[in-house]
Amino acid sequence: MRKNFKTKKFLILFAALILIISLFGLNVHAAEFSEADFNRISPFNVRSLWLLRQIRYIIESYQVDADKKPATDDDLLHGAAKGMVEAWKDPYTRFVSPNQLKDEEIELEGHYGGLGMYVGERDGMILVISPMEDSPAEKAGLKPKDQIVKVDDEVVVGWTSDKVVQKLRGEPDTKVTVWVRREGEEELLSFEITREIINLKSVRYEMLSDDIGYLRLTQFKHNTAEDARKGVREMIKDGMKALILDLRNNGGGLLDASVKIVSMFVRNGLVVETKGRTERANEKYYVDKSSFLTSVPMVVLINSGSASASEIVAGALNDRGRAKLIGEKSFGKGSVQTLFPLTDGSGIYVTIARYYTPSGKVIDHVGLSPDIEVKGEFSRNISEDVQLQRAVEEVKKEIRKVAGKKI
């Protein structure tokens, strides 16, 4: 029995070595490898690699379409990598293929095809975080916290958010039907949406009256801070005495853009802190003193579609006593993802830390509670937007306070 066991162990080790050699492209003879060499280069033990080999053999031998639709080595490797990453059960730690990574880089530049909405995973559900302004998703009527249950004829319950996003995307001018479960509705709601090229404009501003400025940020991308800065300067020239910063349905974006936005309204001090397991994950981000623009009274509008970078801005301005928060509780996506590029052009986004506001509040899975809670929804018609109307009332009070001090 003992001799047979040794023989079996040798055969397993030999097969695993051949698998490793083929995967890594090592141009050497298996006989030159020792068990120590194997353990040094292998991500798994011998038995685990043999299991993978068995799985591949069984599928290729017996799956009804395997001979007509063979899987490439890259597909198998990327599938294994994706499954391994998902085992940590963090919806924001994810593997992306080379093509997916290129698509996401295009998205950050603000020009891509799709429906125009942020989605996220929570408690095993895929939720709409927020539809983007003027996007097909917003025009169709999708709302924050809608649970995506089905896309076309395929049930997506149990899927990752990354997989759902890939299913939703497609060629411009093609249609997709999205089925959602909405709080307060007994039946599933269906929305047939036509995909478009999404050209994102992240900044909109206007004077609501002679002295009240309105700045709406729909996401934080590369040019957001520059465009916002231009808008605030123009409104100051137009006589702005108070500002409403609208971050509703803003699903986030770039961290450095959020720091630049806070720097426009706070003279100095901490904006946000990140805490994680490694030294590189522990960072403090401070105001850029040279970027300060104005100290006019201001309030910030938030809702359940305000997430990530939006929560950093709202949390910093609120903690520093710079602005009240008005609206509804934010989404609670307060974690830091770092991209680790891999050798074949793919990558892994890894959650390395969580955000903390200047006072030490945790954002992740908690969100920010408004100082003044007002139920309602964003509307382009100011007279129908009850949250914006309440914000106008609050800044008018602040303008009167400032005027009283001057007297």
Beta strands, then each sheet from edge to edge (+ up, - down):
strand 1: 94-96
strand 2: 111-114
strand 3: 117-122
strand 4: 125-131
strand 5: 147-151
strand 6: 154-155
strand 7: 175-181
strand 8: 189-194
strand 9: 196-199
strand 10: 203-207
strand 11: 212-217
strand 12: 242-246
strand 13: 270-276
strand 14: 283-286
strand 15: 298-302
strand 16: 323-327
strand 17: 335-341
strand 18: 347-356
strand 19: 372-373
sheet 1: 1+ 18- 13+ 14-
sheet 2: 1+ 18- 17+
sheet 3: 2+ 9-
sheet 4: 3+ 4-
sheet 5: 6+ 5- 7+ 8-
sheet 6: 10+ 11- 12- 15- 16- 19-
end
